[in-house]
Amino acid sequence: MIIAFWIVGGITALAFLAAGLMKATRPKTALARSMAWVEDYSGGAVKAIGVVEILGALGIVLPALTGIAVVLSPIAAVGLVVVMIAAAIVHVRRHEPPVPPIILAVLALVTAVLGLVTVH
């Protein structure tokens, strides 16, 4: 189960780290070309979402990697599930397909379950 956690958790963390870094570092106007939803939010809100995704990615990996407060890994994954549910709602309200956030939510949920199994 530990190997499964690292495979799924690693993929999940990398996906959220990449998405978060993009939102946190690129200007809103550049993001709007590929992510129309950013037009509905302030630049600060978009950057905050990016920071939350970065922290979630680090929260999945660092506790499990260091062995310190390992229970935080599945908690971080659950937090990312909540973020992706909110993202899916935004996409549905904008009449856009919510597939990417749903896929990321499922990955984060599987990571959380695997993290709980390996913690206990």
C-alpha positions in Angstrom: 0.0 0.0 0.0 2.9 2.3 0.6 4.0 2.0 -3.0 0.5 2.7 -4.2 0.4 5.8 -2.0 3.7 7.1 -3.4 2.6 6.5 -7.0 -0.8 8.0 -6.8 0.2 10.6 -4.2 3.2 11.6 -6.3 1.2 12.0 -9.4 -1.4 14.0 -7.5 1.2 16.2 -5.8 2.9 16.9 -9.1 -0.3 17.8 -10.8 -1.3 20.2 -8.1 2.2 21.6 -7.8 2.3 22.4 -11.5 -1.2 23.9 -11.6 -0.5 25.9 -8.4 2.8 27.3 -9.6 1.2 28.4 -12.8 -1.6 30.2 -11.0 0.7 31.7 -8.4 3.4 33.0 -10.8 1.7 33.9 -14.1 -0.3 37.1 -14.6 -4.0 36.8 -14.7 -4.1 38.0 -18.3 -1.8 35.2 -19.4 -3.9 32.6 -17.5 -7.1 33.9 -19.0 -6.0 32.6 -22.5 -6.3 29.0 -21.3 -8.4 29.3 -18.2 -11.5 31.5 -18.9 -12.7 31.2 -15.3 -10.0 33.5 -14.0 -11.9 36.4 -15.5 -14.5 35.9 -12.8 -12.0 36.3 -10.0 -9.5 38.9 -8.9 -5.8 38.4 -9.5 -5.2 38.0 -5.8 -7.9 35.3 -5.6 -6.3 33.4 -8.5 -2.9 33.6 -6.8 -4.4 32.4 -3.5 -5.9 29.4 -5.2 -2.5 28.6 -6.6 -0.8 28.9 -3.2 -3.5 26.6 -1.7 -2.7 24.0 -4.4 1.0 24.3 -3.8 0.6 23.9 -0.1 -1.7 20.9 -0.6 0.9 19.3 -2.9 3.6 19.8 -0.3 1.2 18.6 2.4 0.7 15.3 0.7 4.4 14.7 0.2 6.4 16.2 3.1 4.8 14.6 6.1 5.0 11.1 4.5 8.5 11.8 3.3 9.8 13.0 6.7 7.7 10.7 8.9 6.7 13.7 10.9 3.0 14.1 11.5 2.2 11.6 8.8 -1.5 12.0 9.3 -1.3 15.4 7.6 -0.8 13.8 4.2 -4.3 12.4 3.9 -5.7 15.6 5.5 -4.0 17.7 2.8 -5.4 15.4 0.1 -8.9 15.8 1.5 -8.4 19.6 1.5 -7.5 19.3 -2.2 -10.7 17.3 -2.8 -12.7 20.2 -1.4 -10.8 22.7 -3.6 -11.6 20.6 -6.7 -15.2 20.2 -5.8 -15.4 24.0 -5.6 -13.6 24.2 -9.0 -16.1 21.7 -10.5 -19.0 23.8 -9.3 -17.4 26.9 -10.9 -17.0 25.1 -14.2 -20.6 23.9 -14.1 -21.9 27.4 -13.4 -19.9 28.7 -16.3 -21.4 25.9 -18.5 -17.9 24.3 -19.0 -17.1 20.6 -18.6 -15.9 19.9 -15.1 -13.9 16.9 -16.1 -10.4 18.1 -15.1 -11.3 19.1 -11.5 -13.3 15.9 -11.1 -10.3 13.8 -12.2 -8.0 15.7 -9.8 -10.6 15.3 -7.0 -10.7 11.5 -7.6 -6.9 11.4 -7.6 -6.7 13.4 -4.3 -9.4 11.2 -2.8 -7.6 8.0 -3.7 -4.4 9.6 -2.2 -6.3 10.4 1.0 -7.6 6.8 1.3 -4.2 5.3 0.6 -2.6 7.8 3.0 -5.0 6.7 5.8 -4.4 3.1 5.1 -0.6 3.6 5.3 -0.8 5.8 8.5 -2.8 3.2 10.5 
